[in-house]
């Protein structure tokens, strides 16, 4: 999903507020790790 | 502002989000069964599904937009990350995310909530979903 967001942002306007709404502690951990890795 | 600064992560029920749009983890038939789709239909009413299936079936990776019934959001963007009854993939998650964002841009939507597409019955791992692809 981050890849698609990054690609879209390079070509089009992105919404100012993009919330990833997740179930479970593990999902939050994994998505945060991948977001950090995308820096 | 970079794309990363626009992204926030939260735990909870996407059906309760008060963003302009919420994204449904849809299948290509646009039926709303279990998981995220079921939660959105339960909270927002079957009118959402009735409107969605009038647009279907769609290609895997495509998205359609409907009104949101009684949800706090104004719009539901149904992002088809999988064929009905079939697994999703990192590529289909990426395509569905991209098409959902494109629809949001067309409709000048400024706030949007997305679930982890394809990680329920689609069986994509959380890591593959987050990266996609």
N, CA and C atoms of all chains as a GROMACS GRO file, in nm:
protein
  516
    1UNK      N    1   0.083  -0.120   0.000
    1UNK     CA    2   0.000   0.000   0.000
    1UNK      C    3   0.087   0.125   0.000
    2UNK      N    4   0.199   0.120   0.074
    2UNK     CA    5   0.288   0.237   0.076
    2UNK      C    6   0.345   0.266  -0.063
    3UNK      N    7   0.376   0.159  -0.135
    3UNK     CA    8   0.428   0.176  -0.271
    3UNK      C    9   0.327   0.251  -0.358
    4UNK      N   10   0.201   0.211  -0.347
    4UNK     CA   11   0.098   0.276  -0.427
    4UNK      C   12   0.077   0.421  -0.384
    5UNK      N   13   0.083   0.446  -0.254
    5UNK     CA   14   0.066   0.584  -0.206
    5UNK      C   15   0.182   0.671  -0.255
    6UNK      N   16   0.303   0.618  -0.244
    6UNK     CA   17   0.420   0.695  -0.288
    6UNK      C   18   0.414   0.723  -0.438
    7UNK      N   19   0.377   0.621  -0.516
    7UNK     CA   20   0.369   0.639  -0.661
    7UNK      C   21   0.262   0.742  -0.696
    8UNK      N   22   0.146   0.730  -0.630
    8UNK     CA   23   0.038   0.825  -0.657
    8UNK      C   24   0.081   0.968  -0.623
    9UNK      N   25   0.152   0.981  -0.512
    9UNK     CA   26   0.191   1.116  -0.468
    9UNK      C   27   0.287   1.183  -0.565
   10UNK      N   28   0.362   1.102  -0.640
   10UNK     CA   29   0.457   1.158  -0.736
   10UNK      C   30   0.387   1.211  -0.860
   11UNK      N   31   0.263   1.168  -0.883
   11UNK     CA   32   0.195   1.202  -1.008
   11UNK      C   33   0.066   1.282  -0.989
   12UNK      N   34   0.008   1.273  -0.870
   12UNK     CA   35  -0.123   1.335  -0.847
   12UNK      C   36  -0.127   1.395  -0.707
   13UNK      N   37  -0.233   1.471  -0.682
   13UNK     CA   38  -0.256   1.519  -0.546
   13UNK      C   39  -0.300   1.404  -0.457
   14UNK      N   40  -0.247   1.403  -0.337
   14UNK     CA   41  -0.289   1.306  -0.237
   14UNK      C   42  -0.385   1.374  -0.141
   15UNK      N   43  -0.480   1.299  -0.085
   15UNK     CA   44  -0.557   1.356   0.026
   15UNK      C   45  -0.462   1.401   0.138
   16UNK      N   46  -0.497   1.506   0.206
   16UNK     CA   47  -0.411   1.556   0.313
   16UNK      C   48  -0.410   1.465   0.434
   17UNK      N   49  -0.514   1.386   0.450
   17UNK     CA   50  -0.530   1.300   0.566
   17UNK      C   51  -0.555   1.158   0.517
   18UNK      N   52  -0.454   1.072   0.530
   18UNK     CA   53  -0.466   0.932   0.489
   18UNK      C   54  -0.449   0.846   0.614
   19UNK      N   55  -0.556   0.783   0.655
   19UNK     CA   56  -0.550   0.701   0.777
   19UNK      C   57  -0.554   0.554   0.738
   20UNK      N   58  -0.459   0.479   0.789
   20UNK     CA   59  -0.463   0.334   0.774
   20UNK      C   60  -0.520   0.279   0.904
   21UNK      N   61  -0.638   0.221   0.893
   21UNK     CA   62  -0.712   0.177   1.011
   21UNK      C   63  -0.701   0.025   1.019
   22UNK      N   64  -0.637  -0.022   1.124
   22UNK     CA   65  -0.592  -0.160   1.131
   22UNK      C   66  -0.652  -0.231   1.251
   23UNK      N   67  -0.657  -0.364   1.237
   23UNK     CA   68  -0.700  -0.450   1.348
   23UNK      C   69  -0.577  -0.512   1.410
   24UNK      N   70  -0.563  -0.506   1.541
   24UNK     CA   71  -0.463  -0.584   1.611
   24UNK      C   72  -0.331  -0.513   1.630
   25UNK      N   73  -0.265  -0.541   1.742
   25UNK     CA   74  -0.137  -0.478   1.772
   25UNK      C   75  -0.032  -0.514   1.669
   26UNK      N   76  -0.033  -0.639   1.622
   26UNK     CA   77   0.069  -0.680   1.527
   26UNK      C   78   0.059  -0.601   1.396
   27UNK      N   79  -0.061  -0.572   1.353
   27UNK     CA   80  -0.078  -0.495   1.230
   27UNK      C   81  -0.018  -0.355   1.245
   28UNK      N   82  -0.043  -0.292   1.358
   28UNK     CA   83   0.015  -0.159   1.381
   28UNK      C   84   0.167  -0.165   1.379
   29UNK      N   85   0.222  -0.267   1.444
   29UNK     CA   86   0.368  -0.280   1.450
   29UNK      C   87   0.427  -0.299   1.310
   30UNK      N   88   0.369  -0.389   1.233
   30UNK     CA   89   0.420  -0.418   1.100
   30UNK      C   90   0.409  -0.294   1.010
   31UNK      N   91   0.295  -0.228   1.012
   31UNK     CA   92   0.278  -0.112   0.924
   31UNK      C   93   0.370   0.004   0.968
   32UNK      N   94   0.394   0.019   1.097
   32UNK     CA   95   0.486   0.124   1.141
   32UNK      C   96   0.628   0.091   1.097
   33UNK      N   97   0.668  -0.035   1.110
   33UNK     CA   98   0.802  -0.075   1.066
   33UNK      C   99   0.821  -0.049   0.918
   34UNK      N  100   0.722  -0.082   0.840
   34UNK     CA  101   0.735  -0.063   0.696
   34UNK      C  102   0.731   0.086   0.659
   35UNK      N  103   0.655   0.164   0.736
   35UNK     CA  104   0.654   0.309   0.712
   35UNK      C  105   0.791   0.368   0.744
   36UNK      N  106   0.850   0.323   0.854
   36UNK     CA  107   0.985   0.371   0.890
   36UNK      C  108   1.086   0.330   0.784
   37UNK      N  109   1.070   0.208   0.733
   37UNK     CA  110   1.164   0.158   0.632
   37UNK      C  111   1.152   0.234   0.501
   38UNK      N  112   1.037   0.295   0.478
   38UNK     CA  113   1.015   0.370   0.354
   38UNK      C  114   1.077   0.509   0.360
   39UNK      N  115   1.130   0.547   0.475
   39UNK     CA  116   1.188   0.683   0.492
   39UNK      C  117   1.316   0.696   0.412
   40UNK      N  118   0.474   1.879   0.178
   40UNK     CA  119   0.456   1.768   0.273
   40UNK      C  120   0.475   1.636   0.199
   41UNK      N  121   0.558   1.548   0.254
   41UNK     CA  122   0.581   1.419   0.189
   41UNK      C  123   0.460   1.327   0.212
   42UNK      N  124   0.454   1.222   0.132
   42UNK     CA  125   0.342   1.129   0.148
   42UNK      C  126   0.343   1.066   0.287
   43UNK      N  127   0.464   1.042   0.342
   43UNK     CA  128   0.472   0.978   0.473
   43UNK      C  129   0.410   1.064   0.582
   44UNK      N  130   0.424   1.195   0.566
   44UNK     CA  131   0.368   1.287   0.668
   44UNK      C  132   0.215   1.293   0.662
   45UNK      N  133   0.158   1.249   0.554
   45UNK     CA  134   0.012   1.250   0.542
   45UNK      C  135  -0.050   1.122   0.599
   46UNK      N  136   0.033   1.021   0.620
   46UNK     CA  137  -0.018   0.890   0.663
   46UNK      C  138  -0.015   0.880   0.814
   47UNK      N  139  -0.127   0.839   0.873
   47UNK     CA  140  -0.131   0.806   1.015
   47UNK      C  141  -0.186   0.664   1.028
   48UNK      N  142  -0.137   0.597   1.131
   48UNK     CA  143  -0.182   0.461   1.159
   48UNK      C  144  -0.269   0.463   1.283
   49UNK      N  145  -0.376   0.390   1.279
   49UNK     CA  146  -0.459   0.380   1.398
   49UNK      C  147  -0.525   0.243   1.404
   50UNK      N  148  -0.558   0.204   1.524
   50UNK     CA  149  -0.625   0.077   1.546
   50UNK      C  150  -0.772   0.107   1.569
   51UNK      N  151  -0.860   0.028   1.510
   51UNK     CA  152  -1.001   0.051   1.535
   51UNK      C  153  -1.090  -0.001   1.425
   52UNK      N  154  -1.213   0.042   1.431
   52UNK     CA  155  -1.316   0.000   1.337
   52UNK      C  156  -1.331   0.107   1.229
   53UNK      N  157  -1.298   0.072   1.107
   53UNK     CA  158  -1.301   0.171   0.999
   53UNK      C  159  -1.443   0.225   0.976
   54UNK      N  160  -1.543   0.148   1.015
   54UNK     CA  161  -1.682   0.194   0.997
   54UNK      C  162  -1.712   0.316   1.083
   55UNK      N  163  -1.632   0.341   1.184
   55UNK     CA  164  -1.655   0.454   1.273
   55UNK      C  165  -1.576   0.578   1.232
   56UNK      N  166  -1.497   0.569   1.127
   56UNK     CA  167  -1.412   0.683   1.087
   56UNK      C  168  -1.496   0.796   1.029
   57UNK      N  169  -1.461   0.917   1.066
   57UNK     CA  170  -1.533   1.034   1.019
   57UNK      C  171  -1.460   1.106   0.906
   58UNK      N  172  -1.375   1.030   0.835
   58UNK     CA  173  -1.310   1.085   0.717
   58UNK      C  174  -1.414   1.104   0.606
   59UNK      N  175  -1.379   1.184   0.505
   59UNK     CA  176  -1.472   1.203   0.392
   59UNK      C  177  -1.506   1.070   0.326
   60UNK      N  178  -1.405   0.986   0.312
   60UNK     CA  179  -1.425   0.856   0.247
   60UNK      C  180  -1.361   0.746   0.330
   61UNK      N  181  -1.422   0.629   0.325
   61UNK     CA  182  -1.360   0.507   0.378
   61UNK      C  183  -1.349   0.408   0.264
   62UNK      N  184  -1.243   0.328   0.268
   62UNK     CA  185  -1.220   0.231   0.162
   62UNK      C  186  -1.266   0.094   0.210
   63UNK      N  187  -1.343   0.028   0.126
   63UNK     CA  188  -1.389  -0.107   0.154
   63UNK      C  189  -1.294  -0.207   0.089
   64UNK      N  190  -1.259  -0.310   0.165
   64UNK     CA  191  -1.179  -0.421   0.110
   64UNK      C  192  -1.273  -0.510   0.031
   65UNK      N  193  -1.288  -0.476  -0.095
   65UNK     CA  194  -1.393  -0.538  -0.178
   65UNK      C  195  -1.338  -0.654  -0.259
   66UNK      N  196  -1.432  -0.735  -0.310
   66UNK     CA  197  -1.398  -0.832  -0.414
   66UNK      C  198  -1.453  -0.779  -0.546
   67UNK      N  199  -1.417  -0.848  -0.654
   67UNK     CA  200  -1.450  -0.796  -0.786
   67UNK      C  201  -1.600  -0.798  -0.816
   68UNK      N  202  -1.677  -0.876  -0.739
   68UNK     CA  203  -1.822  -0.876  -0.756
   68UNK      C  204  -1.890  -0.764  -0.678
   69UNK      N  205  -1.816  -0.708  -0.584
   69UNK     CA  206  -1.860  -0.596  -0.500
   69UNK      C  207  -1.967  -0.637  -0.398
   70UNK      N  208  -1.981  -0.768  -0.376
   70UNK     CA  209  -2.066  -0.813  -0.265
   70UNK      C  210  -1.996  -0.776  -0.136
   71UNK      N  211  -2.073  -0.747  -0.034
   71UNK     CA  212  -2.015  -0.709   0.095
   71UNK      C  213  -2.047  -0.821   0.196
   72UNK      N  214  -1.949  -0.909   0.217
   72UNK     CA  215  -1.972  -1.025   0.302
   72UNK      C  216  -1.919  -1.007   0.442
   73UNK      N  217  -1.800  -1.056   0.466
   73UNK     CA  218  -1.743  -1.055   0.601
   73UNK      C  219  -1.633  -0.951   0.611
   74UNK      N  220  -1.567  -0.949   0.725
   74UNK     CA  221  -1.453  -0.861   0.746
   74UNK      C  222  -1.490  -0.714   0.736
   75UNK      N  223  -1.403  -0.637   0.671
   75UNK     CA  224  -1.426  -0.492   0.658
   75UNK      C  225  -1.558  -0.465   0.586
   76UNK      N  226  -1.583  -0.538   0.479
   76UNK     CA  227  -1.706  -0.516   0.403
   76UNK      C  228  -1.830  -0.539   0.490
   77UNK      N  229  -1.826  -0.646   0.566
   77UNK     CA  230  -1.939  -0.675   0.654
   77UNK      C  231  -1.957  -0.570   0.761
   78UNK      N  232  -1.846  -0.521   0.815
   78UNK     CA  233  -1.855  -0.416   0.918
   78UNK      C  234  -1.913  -0.287   0.862
   79UNK      N  235  -1.874  -0.253   0.739
   79UNK     CA  236  -1.926  -0.131   0.676
   79UNK      C  237  -2.075  -0.146   0.643
   80UNK      N  238  -2.114  -0.263   0.594
   80UNK     CA  239  -2.255  -0.286   0.563
   80UNK      C  240  -2.340  -0.286   0.688
   81UNK      N  241  -2.289  -0.349   0.794
   81UNK     CA  242  -2.364  -0.356   0.919
   81UNK      C  243  -2.386  -0.216   0.976
   82UNK      N  244  -2.282  -0.134   0.971
   82UNK     CA  245  -2.291  -0.001   1.031
   82UNK      C  246  -2.363   0.099   0.940
   83UNK      N  247  -2.346   0.083   0.809
   83UNK     CA  248  -2.397   0.183   0.717
   83UNK      C  249  -2.524   0.146   0.644
   84UNK      N  250  -2.558   0.017   0.651
   84UNK     CA  251  -2.681  -0.027   0.586
   84UNK      C  252  -2.656  -0.096   0.454
   85UNK      N  253  -2.752  -0.182   0.415
   85UNK     CA  254  -2.737  -0.261   0.292
   85UNK      C  255  -2.748  -0.175   0.167
   86UNK      N  256  -2.793  -0.051   0.182
   86UNK     CA  257  -2.799   0.039   0.067
   86UNK      C  258  -2.662   0.057   0.002
   87UNK      N  259  -2.556   0.048   0.084
   87UNK     CA  260  -2.420   0.062   0.031
   87UNK      C  261  -2.391  -0.054  -0.066
   88UNK      N  262  -2.422  -0.175  -0.023
   88UNK     CA  263  -2.398  -0.291  -0.108
   88UNK      C  264  -2.486  -0.288  -0.232
   89UNK      N  265  -2.611  -0.249  -0.216
   89UNK     CA  266  -2.700  -0.242  -0.331
   89UNK      C  267  -2.646  -0.146  -0.437
   90UNK      N  268  -2.594  -0.034  -0.391
   90UNK     CA  269  -2.538   0.064  -0.485
   90UNK      C  270  -2.410   0.010  -0.548
   91UNK      N  271  -2.328  -0.057  -0.466
   91UNK     CA  272  -2.199  -0.107  -0.516
   91UNK      C  273  -2.219  -0.212  -0.624
   92UNK      N  274  -2.306  -0.310  -0.600
   92UNK     CA  275  -2.317  -0.420  -0.697
   92UNK      C  276  -2.375  -0.373  -0.830
   93UNK      N  277  -2.441  -0.259  -0.832
   93UNK     CA  278  -2.488  -0.204  -0.960
   93UNK      C  279  -2.370  -0.164  -1.049
   94UNK      N  280  -2.253  -0.142  -0.986
   94UNK     CA  281  -2.133  -0.105  -1.063
   94UNK      C  282  -2.052  -0.228  -1.104
   95UNK      N  283  -2.088  -0.345  -1.052
   95UNK     CA  284  -2.005  -0.462  -1.070
   95UNK      C  285  -2.056  -0.558  -1.177
   96UNK      N  286  -1.978  -0.662  -1.206
   96UNK     CA  287  -1.844  -0.686  -1.151
   96UNK      C  288  -1.740  -0.593  -1.214
   97UNK      N  289  -1.628  -0.580  -1.145
   97UNK     CA  290  -1.518  -0.496  -1.193
   97UNK      C  291  -1.391  -0.581  -1.199
   98UNK      N  292  -1.292  -0.530  -1.265
   98UNK     CA  293  -1.164  -0.600  -1.272
   98UNK      C  294  -1.096  -0.596  -1.135
   99UNK      N  295  -1.020  -0.700  -1.105
   99UNK     CA  296  -0.939  -0.696  -0.983
   99UNK      C  297  -0.842  -0.578  -0.994
  100UNK      N  298  -0.835  -0.500  -0.887
  100UNK     CA  299  -0.751  -0.381  -0.886
  100UNK      C  300  -0.828  -0.252  -0.911
  101UNK      N  301  -0.951  -0.265  -0.960
  101UNK     CA  302  -1.033  -0.146  -0.987
  101UNK      C  303  -1.109  -0.103  -0.862
  102UNK      N  304  -1.159   0.019  -0.863
  102UNK     CA  305  -1.238   0.072  -0.752
  102UNK      C  306  -1.361   0.144  -0.804
  103UNK      N  307  -1.466   0.143  -0.724
  103UNK     CA  308  -1.585   0.223  -0.753
  103UNK      C  309  -1.623   0.300  -0.627
  104UNK      N  310  -1.698   0.406  -0.645
  104UNK     CA  311  -1.737   0.489  -0.532
  104UNK      C  312  -1.889   0.488  -0.518
  105UNK      N  313  -1.933   0.482  -0.392
  105UNK     CA  314  -2.076   0.488  -0.364
  105UNK      C  315  -2.098   0.585  -0.248
  106UNK      N  316  -2.223   0.615  -0.225
  106UNK     CA  317  -2.257   0.687  -0.103
  106UNK      C  318  -2.237   0.593   0.016
  107UNK      N  319  -2.255   0.646   0.137
  107UNK     CA  320  -2.210   0.573   0.255
  107UNK      C  321  -2.322   0.537   0.352
  108UNK      N  322  -2.447   0.542   0.306
  108UNK     CA  323  -2.556   0.506   0.396
  108UNK      C  324  -2.552   0.590   0.524
  109UNK      N  325  -2.557   0.522   0.637
  109UNK     CA  326  -2.558   0.594   0.765
  109UNK      C  327  -2.421   0.598   0.832
  110UNK      N  328  -2.316   0.568   0.756
  110UNK     CA  329  -2.181   0.580   0.811
  110UNK      C  330  -2.147   0.727   0.837
  111UNK      N  331  -2.053   0.754   0.926
  111UNK     CA  332  -2.007   0.893   0.944
  111UNK      C  333  -1.942   0.948   0.818
  112UNK      N  334  -1.876   0.863   0.741
  112UNK     CA  335  -1.814   0.907   0.615
  112UNK      C  336  -1.922   0.942   0.513
  113UNK      N  337  -1.882   1.021   0.412
  113UNK     CA  338  -1.976   1.057   0.305
  113UNK      C  339  -1.973   0.959   0.190
  114UNK      N  340  -1.856   0.895   0.172
  114UNK     CA  341  -1.836   0.808   0.056
  114UNK      C  342  -1.772   0.677   0.099
  115UNK      N  343  -1.803   0.571   0.025
  115UNK     CA  344  -1.730   0.446   0.037
  115UNK      C  345  -1.664   0.418  -0.098
  116UNK      N  346  -1.535   0.398  -0.095
  116UNK     CA  347  -1.462   0.358  -0.216
  116UNK      C  348  -1.435   0.208  -0.204
  117UNK      N  349  -1.494   0.133  -0.294
  117UNK     CA  350  -1.485  -0.013  -0.292
  117UNK      C  351  -1.365  -0.053  -0.378
  118UNK      N  352  -1.258  -0.094  -0.314
  118UNK     CA  353  -1.134  -0.128  -0.384
  118UNK      C  354  -1.124  -0.279  -0.396
  119UNK      N  355  -1.132  -0.329  -0.516
  119UNK     CA  356  -1.138  -0.474  -0.540
  119UNK      C  357  -0.996  -0.531  -0.541
  120UNK      N  358  -0.955  -0.580  -0.426
  120UNK     CA  359  -0.819  -0.634  -0.413
  120UNK      C  360  -0.814  -0.782  -0.447
  121UNK      N  361  -0.929  -0.843  -0.474
  121UNK     CA  362  -0.932  -0.987  -0.504
  121UNK      C  363  -1.057  -1.021  -0.582
  122UNK      N  364  -1.050  -1.133  -0.654
  122UNK     CA  365  -1.170  -1.189  -0.714
  122UNK      C  366  -1.249  -1.259  -0.604
  123UNK      N  367  -1.379  -1.265  -0.619
  123UNK     CA  368  -1.462  -1.331  -0.518
  123UNK      C  369  -1.418  -1.476  -0.500
  124UNK      N  370  -1.390  -1.513  -0.376
  124UNK     CA  371  -1.351  -1.650  -0.347
  124UNK      C  372  -1.209  -1.686  -0.381
  125UNK      N  373  -1.130  -1.588  -0.423
  125UNK     CA  374  -0.990  -1.613  -0.460
  125UNK      C  375  -0.899  -1.532  -0.370
  126UNK      N  376  -0.773  -1.573  -0.356
  126UNK     CA  377  -0.680  -1.495  -0.274
  126UNK      C  378  -0.641  -1.364  -0.342
  127UNK      N  379  -0.600  -1.270  -0.261
  127UNK     CA  380  -0.542  -1.146  -0.313
  127UNK      C  381  -0.392  -1.167  -0.333
  128UNK      N  382  -0.325  -1.065  -0.382
  128UNK     CA  383  -0.179  -1.070  -0.398
  128UNK      C  384  -0.124  -0.931  -0.370
  129UNK      N  385   0.006  -0.923  -0.352
  129UNK     CA  386   0.067  -0.791  -0.331
  129UNK      C  387   0.037  -0.700  -0.450
  130UNK      N  388   0.038  -0.757  -0.570
  130UNK     CA  389   0.013  -0.676  -0.689
  130UNK      C  390  -0.132  -0.626  -0.693
  131UNK      N  391  -0.225  -0.712  -0.654
  131UNK     CA  392  -0.366  -0.669  -0.657
  131UNK      C  393  -0.394  -0.566  -0.548
  132UNK      N  394  -0.324  -0.579  -0.434
  132UNK     CA  395  -0.338  -0.479  -0.327
  132UNK      C  396  -0.285  -0.345  -0.374
  133UNK      N  397  -0.171  -0.347  -0.443
  133UNK     CA  398  -0.114  -0.223  -0.494
  133UNK      C  399  -0.208  -0.158  -0.595
  134UNK      N  400  -0.261  -0.239  -0.686
  134UNK     CA  401  -0.350  -0.184  -0.789
  134UNK      C  402  -0.478  -0.128  -0.726
  135UNK      N  403  -0.532  -0.199  -0.629
  135UNK     CA  404  -0.655  -0.153  -0.565
  135UNK      C  405  -0.631  -0.025  -0.485
  136UNK      N  406  -0.518  -0.017  -0.419
  136UNK     CA  407  -0.484   0.107  -0.346
  136UNK      C  408  -0.470   0.223  -0.443
  137UNK      N  409  -0.401   0.199  -0.553
  137UNK     CA  410  -0.381   0.306  -0.651
  137UNK      C  411  -0.513   0.353  -0.711
  138UNK      N  412  -0.600   0.260  -0.742
  138UNK     CA  413  -0.727   0.301  -0.804
  138UNK      C  414  -0.817   0.373  -0.702
  139UNK      N  415  -0.809   0.332  -0.576
  139UNK     CA  416  -0.886   0.402  -0.473
  139UNK      C  417  -0.837   0.546  -0.457
  140UNK      N  418  -0.707   0.565  -0.458
  140UNK     CA  419  -0.652   0.700  -0.446
  140UNK      C  420  -0.686   0.785  -0.570
  141UNK      N  421  -0.688   0.721  -0.685
  141UNK     CA  422  -0.724   0.795  -0.806
  141UNK      C  423  -0.869   0.842  -0.800
  142UNK      N  424  -0.957   0.757  -0.751
  142UNK     CA  425  -1.098   0.797  -0.736
  142UNK      C  426  -1.111   0.910  -0.634
  143UNK      N  427  -1.035   0.899  -0.526
  143UNK     CA  428  -1.038   1.005  -0.424
  143UNK      C  429  -0.994   1.138  -0.486
  144UNK      N  430  -0.891   1.133  -0.569
  144UNK     CA  431  -0.844   1.256  -0.634
  144UNK      C  432  -0.950   1.312  -0.728
  145UNK      N  433  -1.015   1.224  -0.803
  145UNK     CA  434  -1.120   1.270  -0.896
  145UNK      C  435  -1.233   1.341  -0.822
  146UNK      N  436  -1.262   1.294  -0.703
  146UNK     CA  437  -1.372   1.350  -0.625
  146UNK      C  438  -1.325   1.455  -0.525
  147UNK      N  439  -1.197   1.493  -0.534
  147UNK     CA  440  -1.138   1.596  -0.449
  147UNK      C  441  -1.158   1.566  -0.300
  148UNK      N  442  -1.144   1.439  -0.268
  148UNK     CA  443  -1.158   1.394  -0.129
  148UNK      C  444  -1.028   1.424  -0.055
  149UNK      N  445  -1.040   1.488   0.058
  149UNK     CA  446  -0.921   1.532   0.132
  149UNK      C  447  -0.887   1.446   0.253
  150UNK      N  448  -0.978   1.359   0.293
  150UNK     CA  449  -0.945   1.268   0.404
  150UNK      C  450  -1.003   1.131   0.371
  151UNK      N  451  -0.922   1.030   0.395
  151UNK     CA  452  -0.961   0.894   0.353
  151UNK      C  453  -0.905   0.794   0.453
  152UNK      N  454  -0.982   0.692   0.483
  152UNK     CA  455  -0.938   0.584   0.571
  152UNK      C  456  -0.934   0.455   0.492
  153UNK      N  457  -0.824   0.383   0.504
  153UNK     CA  458  -0.806   0.258   0.432
  153UNK      C  459  -0.777   0.145   0.530
  154UNK      N  460  -0.834   0.026   0.503
  154UNK     CA  461  -0.796  -0.092   0.581
  154UNK      C  462  -0.674  -0.158   0.519
  155UNK      N  463  -0.625  -0.261   0.585
  155UNK     CA  464  -0.514  -0.340   0.530
  155UNK      C  465  -0.571  -0.433   0.423
  156UNK      N  466  -0.576  -0.382   0.301
  156UNK     CA  467  -0.643  -0.453   0.191
  156UNK      C  468  -0.583  -0.592   0.169
  157UNK      N  469  -0.668  -0.690   0.153
  157UNK     CA  470  -0.623  -0.823   0.115
  157UNK      C  471  -0.570  -0.909   0.227
  158UNK      N  472  -0.569  -0.858   0.350
  158UNK     CA  473  -0.510  -0.936   0.459
  158UNK      C  474  -0.610  -1.023   0.532
  159UNK      N  475  -0.738  -1.012   0.500
  159UNK     CA  476  -0.839  -1.098   0.562
  159UNK      C  477  -0.852  -1.226   0.481
  160UNK      N  478  -0.966  -1.243   0.419
  160UNK     CA  479  -0.986  -1.363   0.338
  160UNK      C  480  -0.893  -1.365   0.218
  161UNK      N  481  -0.836  -1.252   0.183
  161UNK     CA  482  -0.741  -1.247   0.073
  161UNK      C  483  -0.608  -1.309   0.103
  162UNK      N  484  -0.578  -1.322   0.234
  162UNK     CA  485  -0.463  -1.400   0.282
  162UNK      C  486  -0.327  -1.341   0.244
  163UNK      N  487  -0.320  -1.212   0.217
  163UNK     CA  488  -0.190  -1.146   0.195
  163UNK      C  489  -0.130  -1.116   0.333
  164UNK      N  490   0.001  -1.134   0.348
  164UNK     CA  491   0.063  -1.105   0.477
  164UNK      C  492   0.062  -0.954   0.504
  165UNK      N  493   0.068  -0.919   0.629
  165UNK     CA  494   0.069  -0.776   0.666
  165UNK      C  495   0.188  -0.705   0.602
  166UNK      N  496   0.303  -0.772   0.603
  166UNK     CA  497   0.423  -0.709   0.545
  166UNK      C  498   0.406  -0.686   0.396
  167UNK      N  499   0.358  -0.786   0.324
  167UNK     CA  500   0.337  -0.769   0.180
  167UNK      C  501   0.231  -0.663   0.152
  168UNK      N  502   0.128  -0.658   0.236
  168UNK     CA  503   0.024  -0.558   0.218
  168UNK      C  504   0.080  -0.418   0.236
  169UNK      N  505   0.158  -0.399   0.343
  169UNK     CA  506   0.212  -0.266   0.372
  169UNK      C  507   0.303  -0.219   0.260
  170UNK      N  508   0.387  -0.308   0.212
  170UNK     CA  509   0.481  -0.271   0.104
  170UNK      C  510   0.407  -0.258  -0.027
  171UNK      N  511   0.339  -0.362  -0.065
  171UNK     CA  512   0.261  -0.374  -0.190
  171UNK      C  513   0.302  -0.277  -0.300
  172UNK      N  514   0.386  -0.320  -0.389
  172UNK     CA  515   0.438  -0.455  -0.406
  172UNK      C  516   0.589  -0.450  -0.399
   0.00000   0.00000   0.00000
